[in-house]
């Protein structure tokens, strides 16, 4: 490989590292959404600070005050962050990140992780792409089919789970059963205290 080609490859790699979300600009549809989720959430957890730094790489605007409270999870978070991002075509994404302690129901269901801290990250996105296309991208990224699929209210939920001695992790894909405005990709990790 010539010196000129090596220089071009090094420069391209430096640009991707300097602007990782900008590198996704080439991607479209479900592939882009899943890659954003991977960069912003999966590759950062359980590091909550990593999620906040990753949000800073893009054109995400932090959500604060009363508007932030609409993203409070069912189990109230000790720390809660949210950011919004608008594509050039007006498409809106919302990134959330939270840290919390498990509730009584979780402690009873999973006693091995009763004394743990949960760090979660979600990407809310327009559910305009075919549901199967997002699922296909997730299966490719995670390397396997979901462990389970069920209906929760007006949503179909696909779940991947993993566990070792110190961590319990879940990835969820929520998609509207009928045409709906928003899909959600969510990852959570319980870390034993």
C-alpha positions, -999 to +999 in steps of 0.1 A: +000+000+000+014+034-010+021+062+014-007+083-002-033+056+002-022+050+039-025+088+045-060+089+030-071+058+051-056+073+083-074+106+076-108+089+069-104+069+102-096+101+121-127+119+107-149+090+117-134+090+152-137+128+154-173+128+143-187+093+148-224+103+143-214+122+112-201+089+098-236+076+101-249+103+078-243+078+049-266+053+065-304+055+061-334+040+077-333+011+102-295+006+097-288+041+108-312+039+138-297+007+151-261+020+146-270+052+165-284+030+193-252+009+193-230+039+194-250+060+219-262+032+242-248-003+238-212+006+235-214+030+265-233+010+291-229+006+320-210+040+319-236+067+323-210+094+318-201+076+285-237+080+273-236+118+281-203+122+263-215+102+233-246+125+231-221+154+229-206+140+197-238+146+178-261+176+174-281+165+204-297+192+225-301+185+262-336+184+276-340+199+310-366+211+335-402+201+333-398+187+298-372+162+311-398+148+336-418+133+308-390+108+303-389+097+339-390+059+339-416+038+359-390+033+386-379+069+394-343+076+384-316+089+407-300+105+377-319+113+345-308+128+312-325+133+279-315+149+246-333+155+213-319+154+178-335+165+146-324+152+112-322+176+083-356+163+071-372+171+105-372+136+118-369+137+156-349+113+179-348+114+217-320+098+237-325+091+274-302+078+300-309+070+337-295+055+368-317+039+395-321+013+421-343-017+414-379-017+428-394-043+451-409-063+422-375-066+405-358-076+438-384-103+444-382-116+407-344-115+406-330-118+441-294-123+430-295-086+418-316-072+446-286-051+457-277-036+423-277-003+403-295-001+370-281+020+342-304+023+312-302+041+279-330+044+252-334+058+218-369+069+208-373+071+170-400+075+144-416+041+136-418+047+099-396+019+087-409-017+085-408-033+119-390-063+105-362-042+090-353-028+125-355-063+140-333-077+112-307-050+120-308-058+157-305-095+151-274-088+130-259-065+156-266-087+186-257-119+167-289-138+176-326-139+176-345-123+205-349-145+236-386-136+237-414-116+221-446-104+236-473-078+235-474-050+260-504-027+255-502-013+220-466-025+215-448-056+204-417-061+225-386-081+215-361-089+243-325-101+244-310-110+278-275-118+291-261-124+326-228-131+343-219-131+380-219-092+382-241-080+354-276-086+342-284-069+308-314-066+286-320-051+252-356-042+243-371-032+210-406-018+213-426-013+181-462-003+177-486-032+168-504-008+144-490+022+127-477+044+155-455+073+158-426+060+179-404+029+183-380+025+212-346+007+214-336+003+251-307-012+269-304-017+307-276-032+328-280-041+365-246-040+382-242-057+416-232-032+443 
